[in-house]
Amino acid sequence: MHGGGLEQVGRHGRDLLGAKVKGIVVERRKLTKEIEIKEEVVNAFQDILLETGDWGLSISRLSFFSLDSVDAGLLEKAFFLGRDPDCTL
């Protein structure tokens, strides 16, 4: 399985994320509550993924089960026979 997170965004993304995380403290007040820090880090990471365009849904690494033509034909026949008694597939 491939890693996620920082591995996915590459060097440019990591640099942007680092700058954004540093910027969390620069907003004229220091964030002290753990939840505020977590939310800001999550928001910064989401911004990076959107800005770099490195994130997107992909099914390229998923594997799918497929039916051979005989099984597919039997399934189609069962489906259509269930809907139309006069079907002659």
Backbone bond lengths (Angstrom), bond angles and torsions (degrees), N, CA, C in turn:
res aa  C-N    CA-C-N  psi(-1)  N-CA   C-N-CA  omega(-1)  CA-C   N-CA-C  phi
1 M - - - 1.457 - - 1.523 108.01 -
2 H 1.296 116.48 139.12 1.452 121.45 179.35 1.515 110.22 -78.73
3 G 1.352 114.10 149.39 1.459 119.19 177.87 1.506 110.58 -72.58
4 G 1.273 115.96 163.63 1.458 120.24 179.52 1.500 109.69 -122.62
5 G 1.275 116.28 -156.20 1.454 122.05 175.29 1.506 112.92 60.98
6 L 1.333 116.04 -128.59 1.455 121.08 -175.65 1.514 112.69 -63.43
7 E 1.334 118.19 -29.00 1.455 120.23 177.26 1.516 111.03 -59.45
8 Q 1.316 117.26 -36.69 1.458 121.69 -175.28 1.522 112.80 -73.00
9 V 1.320 118.82 -32.14 1.461 119.36 -173.36 1.513 113.28 -85.61
10 G 1.329 118.78 -12.02 1.446 121.47 176.97 1.517 112.67 74.19
11 R 1.345 115.55 -178.67 1.473 121.61 -175.86 1.519 111.57 -61.07
12 H 1.316 117.13 -47.04 1.474 120.58 -179.36 1.521 110.77 -58.50
13 G 1.314 116.31 -44.34 1.459 120.77 179.06 1.515 112.08 -63.97
14 R 1.341 116.14 -40.00 1.469 119.26 178.62 1.524 110.64 -65.11
15 D 1.336 116.76 -40.35 1.467 119.80 177.80 1.522 110.88 -62.38
16 L 1.329 116.59 -44.59 1.466 120.14 178.78 1.520 111.11 -64.40
17 L 1.331 116.58 -40.46 1.458 120.23 178.95 1.519 110.32 -63.78
18 G 1.336 116.78 -43.19 1.463 120.25 178.20 1.511 111.40 -58.97
19 A 1.320 116.68 -43.47 1.465 120.65 178.90 1.521 110.84 -64.11
20 K 1.309 117.13 -40.84 1.467 119.91 -179.76 1.523 111.26 -68.47
21 V 1.346 117.04 -40.07 1.461 119.70 179.21 1.522 109.66 -64.31
22 K 1.331 117.22 -41.62 1.468 119.99 176.23 1.518 110.13 -62.12
23 G 1.320 116.58 -35.17 1.458 121.23 179.72 1.511 113.40 -67.34
24 I 1.306 117.23 -18.55 1.464 120.40 179.25 1.523 110.01 -60.51
25 V 1.322 117.22 -37.63 1.458 121.49 -178.76 1.526 110.78 -81.49
26 V 1.321 118.02 -19.36 1.456 121.85 -174.40 1.528 112.79 -82.69
27 E 1.289 118.27 -2.25 1.461 120.97 -177.64 1.527 112.16 -76.54
28 R 1.319 118.49 39.52 1.462 127.05 175.64 1.528 113.91 66.13
29 R 1.288 116.83 2.41 1.457 119.21 173.95 1.519 107.77 -153.52
30 K 1.276 114.80 147.91 1.462 119.44 179.56 1.525 108.87 -88.25
31 L 1.310 115.18 130.42 1.457 119.56 178.20 1.522 108.33 -77.44
32 T 1.290 116.17 125.67 1.457 119.10 -177.22 1.514 112.92 -113.87
33 K 1.279 117.11 -26.41 1.458 118.79 179.86 1.520 109.32 -77.55
34 E 1.303 115.87 134.11 1.461 121.24 -178.13 1.524 111.56 -56.91
35 I 1.308 117.32 -40.11 1.465 120.13 -178.36 1.523 111.45 -66.02
36 E 1.334 117.33 -37.42 1.468 119.84 177.28 1.521 110.34 -62.62
37 I 1.317 115.66 -43.57 1.462 120.14 -179.12 1.524 109.93 -63.28
38 K 1.324 117.06 -46.28 1.468 120.56 179.71 1.521 111.18 -59.93
39 E 1.322 117.27 -45.26 1.463 120.80 -179.30 1.521 111.10 -62.51
40 E 1.321 117.18 -42.37 1.462 120.32 -179.37 1.521 111.66 -67.51
41 V 1.325 117.49 -38.02 1.465 120.17 177.74 1.526 110.08 -65.51
42 V 1.321 117.38 -43.33 1.467 121.08 177.77 1.522 110.08 -61.46
43 N 1.324 117.36 -45.97 1.468 121.00 179.07 1.521 111.26 -61.20
44 A 1.336 116.67 -42.18 1.466 120.26 179.45 1.523 110.40 -63.05
45 F 1.314 117.05 -42.61 1.461 120.46 -179.71 1.524 110.66 -65.40
46 Q 1.319 117.52 -41.43 1.468 120.74 177.84 1.523 110.59 -62.54
47 D 1.329 116.99 -41.50 1.464 120.58 177.62 1.521 110.92 -60.11
48 I 1.326 116.85 -43.18 1.464 120.83 179.81 1.518 110.54 -60.92
49 L 1.301 116.68 -46.29 1.461 119.50 -178.64 1.518 111.26 -63.07
50 L 1.307 117.40 -36.84 1.463 120.58 178.90 1.522 111.15 -72.07
51 E 1.339 117.30 -40.84 1.466 121.47 -177.99 1.517 112.17 -68.08
52 T 1.329 117.41 -41.22 1.459 120.26 -175.61 1.518 112.47 -81.31
53 G 1.317 117.07 -19.86 1.457 119.61 -178.00 1.516 112.47 69.73
54 D 1.342 116.44 13.47 1.459 120.28 -178.26 1.514 112.85 -79.10
55 W 1.307 117.31 -11.46 1.445 119.22 -176.99 1.514 109.06 -106.89
56 G 1.271 115.73 140.09 1.452 120.91 175.13 1.512 109.16 -170.38
57 L 1.267 115.64 156.94 1.452 119.59 177.29 1.520 109.21 -69.13
58 S 1.295 115.95 137.03 1.452 119.83 -179.24 1.525 109.02 -144.77
59 I 1.306 115.19 137.91 1.462 119.27 175.40 1.523 110.27 -110.61
60 S 1.324 117.12 10.67 1.460 120.43 -174.17 1.526 113.12 -63.24
61 R 1.335 118.38 -27.94 1.458 120.02 -178.47 1.525 112.83 -97.88
62 L 1.309 117.12 3.74 1.456 120.22 178.85 1.520 109.84 -88.53
63 S 1.312 115.88 146.70 1.460 118.73 175.76 1.525 108.07 -109.91
64 F 1.294 114.77 143.47 1.451 120.82 -177.82 1.517 109.74 -123.93
65 F 1.316 115.36 142.34 1.451 121.34 174.14 1.524 107.25 -80.91
66 S 1.303 116.88 136.73 1.464 118.63 177.32 1.526 109.30 -128.33
67 L 1.293 114.36 150.91 1.463 121.17 179.61 1.515 109.67 -90.19
68 D 1.332 115.67 144.24 1.461 117.55 172.53 1.530 107.88 -75.28
69 S 1.308 116.93 172.35 1.467 120.39 -173.51 1.531 112.28 -63.43
70 V 1.327 117.66 -33.57 1.472 120.29 179.67 1.522 109.78 -66.95
71 D 1.338 116.73 -49.99 1.464 119.99 179.67 1.527 111.32 -63.38
72 A 1.319 116.69 -38.49 1.467 119.74 178.73 1.526 110.25 -63.29
73 G 1.325 116.33 -41.70 1.463 120.38 178.38 1.521 112.29 -63.13
74 L 1.334 116.70 -41.95 1.467 120.44 178.29 1.524 111.04 -64.69
75 L 1.307 116.25 -39.76 1.459 120.00 178.87 1.529 110.68 -65.71
76 E 1.326 116.29 -43.70 1.466 119.73 178.35 1.528 110.41 -61.81
77 K 1.322 115.83 -43.03 1.465 119.53 -179.30 1.528 110.56 -62.24
78 A 1.329 116.83 -45.68 1.468 120.60 179.30 1.524 110.55 -62.16
79 F 1.306 116.62 -39.86 1.465 120.50 -179.62 1.527 110.61 -65.35
80 F 1.326 116.07 -49.35 1.460 119.24 -177.28 1.527 112.33 -70.92
81 L 1.318 117.88 -35.00 1.464 120.06 176.92 1.518 110.80 -64.32
82 G 1.305 116.24 -34.88 1.460 120.16 178.32 1.514 111.96 -67.83
83 R 1.327 117.64 -26.54 1.458 121.32 -177.96 1.520 112.04 -95.97
84 D 1.321 116.17 -33.55 1.464 120.02 -175.13 1.532 108.91 -135.35
85 P 1.319 117.59 103.41 1.475 120.25 -177.10 1.526 113.32 -60.49
86 D 1.321 118.67 -20.80 1.464 121.17 -178.90 1.526 112.67 -90.36
87 C 1.319 117.32 4.27 1.466 121.24 -178.13 1.527 109.26 -66.70
88 T 1.329 117.26 136.16 1.466 121.32 -177.96 1.525 111.62 -121.57
89 L 1.314 119.21 36.65 1.474 120.85 178.01 1.500 112.14 -59.23
